[in-house]
Amino acid sequence: MPSGCRVLETFYDSYGLDGIILGPPGGQVHLEIVRAGQAPYPGGGLDQLVFYLPDPAAREQMQARLAAAGARPVPQIGCWQANGGVTYQDPNGREVVFAPCI
């Protein structure tokens, strides 16, 4: 784990998902790793890397950079839809989510 990062929280069966949240204590940006757990997910398993961003402007800036590079959002699970996240798929098929700190 990078210097200064700590496990901030773990969760089980939140929207049917299991995960761990990492980051510097009191920091504005967090990293979350999510597994499908008990959540139904089309196409089988779910592996996501989630970046929590400090505010909507940071998310919009990230979306603009990805759009300029030709990336387009993909359909996402209910948790991110309900909480203002946006999901992309990397070239290996893993999902990368940019979400507001909630």
C-alpha positions as CSV (number, residue, x, y, z in Angstrom):
1,M,0.0,0.0,0.0
2,P,1.4,3.5,-0.8
3,S,2.9,5.5,2.0
4,G,0.2,7.4,3.8
5,C,-2.7,5.3,2.6
6,R,-4.7,3.4,5.1
7,V,-7.8,1.2,5.1
8,L,-10.5,3.7,5.9
9,E,-13.5,1.4,5.6
10,T,-14.6,-2.0,4.5
11,F,-18.1,-2.9,3.7
12,Y,-20.2,-6.0,3.0
13,D,-23.5,-6.3,1.2
14,S,-23.9,-2.6,0.5
15,Y,-26.2,-2.6,-2.5
16,G,-25.1,-6.3,-2.7
17,L,-21.5,-5.2,-3.0
18,D,-18.4,-5.9,-0.9
19,G,-15.4,-3.5,-0.9
20,I,-12.5,-1.7,0.8
21,I,-11.8,2.0,0.8
22,L,-8.2,3.2,1.0
23,G,-6.8,6.7,1.3
24,P,-4.9,9.1,3.4
25,P,-6.7,10.0,6.7
26,G,-8.5,13.3,6.1
27,G,-7.6,13.3,2.4
28,Q,-9.9,14.5,-0.3
29,V,-9.4,11.6,-2.7
30,H,-10.1,7.9,-1.9
31,L,-9.6,4.7,-3.7
32,E,-12.3,1.9,-3.5
33,I,-12.0,-1.7,-4.7
34,V,-15.4,-3.3,-5.1
35,R,-16.6,-6.9,-5.7
36,A,-20.1,-8.1,-6.7
37,G,-20.6,-10.0,-3.5
38,Q,-24.3,-10.9,-3.6
39,A,-25.4,-8.3,-6.2
40,P,-26.8,-9.6,-9.4
41,Y,-24.7,-8.3,-12.3
42,P,-25.3,-8.9,-16.0
43,G,-22.6,-10.9,-17.6
44,G,-21.3,-12.6,-14.5
45,G,-18.7,-11.1,-12.1
46,L,-18.0,-7.5,-11.2
47,D,-14.6,-6.0,-10.6
48,Q,-14.4,-2.3,-10.2
49,L,-11.9,0.3,-9.3
50,V,-13.5,3.4,-7.8
51,F,-11.9,6.8,-7.4
52,Y,-13.7,9.2,-5.1
53,L,-13.3,12.7,-6.2
54,P,-13.7,15.8,-3.9
55,D,-16.4,17.5,-5.8
56,P,-18.6,17.5,-9.0
57,A,-16.2,19.8,-10.8
58,A,-13.4,17.3,-10.4
59,R,-15.6,14.5,-11.8
60,E,-16.7,16.7,-14.7
61,Q,-13.0,17.5,-15.4
62,M,-12.2,13.8,-15.4
63,Q,-15.1,13.1,-17.7
64,A,-14.0,15.8,-20.1
65,R,-10.5,14.4,-20.3
66,L,-11.8,10.9,-20.9
67,A,-14.2,12.1,-23.6
68,A,-11.3,14.0,-25.3
69,A,-9.5,10.6,-25.4
70,G,-12.5,8.9,-27.0
71,A,-13.7,7.1,-23.9
72,R,-17.5,6.8,-23.3
73,P,-19.4,5.9,-20.1
74,V,-20.9,2.4,-19.9
75,P,-24.1,1.3,-18.2
76,Q,-23.5,1.1,-14.5
77,I,-24.9,-0.6,-11.4
78,G,-27.6,1.0,-9.3
79,C,-25.2,2.1,-6.6
80,W,-23.3,4.5,-8.8
81,Q,-26.4,5.6,-10.7
82,A,-28.1,6.5,-7.4
83,N,-25.0,8.3,-6.1
84,G,-23.8,10.4,-9.0
85,G,-20.9,8.2,-10.2
86,V,-19.9,7.6,-13.8
87,T,-18.4,4.3,-15.0
88,Y,-16.0,3.5,-17.8
89,Q,-14.5,0.2,-19.0
90,D,-10.7,-0.2,-19.4
91,P,-9.2,-2.1,-22.3
92,N,-9.1,-5.3,-20.1
93,G,-12.8,-5.1,-19.4
94,R,-12.6,-3.9,-15.8
95,E,-14.8,-1.1,-14.8
96,V,-13.4,2.2,-13.5
97,V,-15.8,4.5,-11.6
98,F,-15.4,8.1,-10.8
99,A,-17.7,9.0,-7.9
100,P,-18.3,12.0,-5.6
101,C,-17.2,11.6,-2.0
102,I,-20.3,10.4,-0.2
